[in-house]
């Protein structure tokens, strides 16, 4: 890497809510959206988003759930948010760039 100046370091998303539940399976990732179908009447819905399954070796496996399931056999699935570490850096050309913090940047 060339000469970079670290201006700021932060987590994205800046805030997340975790929910404690008694199920062994965490809740899948989803996003709030509007139903754009003519009969949906623009009501609020949730859509599945890319979710990470934590493997036994600690690695992550991405997948897209078919549906969002909030409970397992009456047990509430906990919400386990993921955070990413990002940085604002000033490059040689005086541009400020937002980049994920990785081993190369460290």
N, C-alpha and C positions, 0 to 999 in steps of 0.2 A: 504494500500500500504506500501511496505517497504521503506527504505531510498532511495529516488531518488534525483538526482541533475539535476536541469533544466539547460541545456546548451544553448538552443536557442529556440526561438518561432517565427513562421512565417506563412504567408498565402500561401495556394496552391489553384489554380495556382498562381505563383508569379506575374503574370501580366495578365490583361484581358482588352479587349476593349468593351466599352459599346457604343451602337448606339441609338441615340434618334430617335423615330418614332412617328407618329401620330395615330397609331392603339392602341386600348385598350388592345390588346392581345400581350404578348411578343413572340418573336421568339423561337421555340423549339430548343433543344440541338441537335447538329450534329457534326460529325467528318469527316475530309478530308480522303479520301481513294483512292485506285486505282481500277478500274474496271478490275477484273481478268478473265472475260469471254473472250473467244477466239475472239469475235467480238468487244470487248471493247477497244482493242489496248492500254491497260494500261493507258487510259485517267483518269484524276482526276474526282472523283465524291464525293458527300456527302452522308453519311449514317446517318439515325436517331439514336439518342442515348437516354438513359434514361433522361427524362425531369421531372422537378418538377412543378406541378400546385399548386399555393398558394391558400389555402382554405380561406373562409371568416373569420374563427377563427384564421388565421395566420399560421396554420399548413401546412405541405407540403404533397402532394400526388404524388408519382412517377408514371410515365406512359411512354410507348414507342410510339412515334408518328408513324403513317403509312407513312407520307410524311412530307417534310419540306415546309412550306408555308411562303414566305417572305412578302407577302402583303395580306391585307384584303380590298376588294372593293377599290383598289387604294391607300390604306393607308399602309405605311411601318410599319412592326412590329418591335418594339424596341428590342435591345439585352440587356438582364439583367443577367450579369454573377453572379454566386454564388462563394463565397470563403469559404474555410475551414481553421480553425486555427489549426496548427500542432505545435509540440514541439519535440526537440531532448532531450532525457533524458539519464542520466548515471545511470545504475542500480548498485545494490550491487556487482554484478559479473563483473563490469567494462565494460559491454556491452553498446553501444550507440544504442538506439532504437528511431525510429520515430513513434510518436503516435499522434492521434487526441486529441486536448484539449477538455476534457469533464468535467462534474461537479466533478467526482471523482478525476481527476488530479488537478483541482483547489483547 
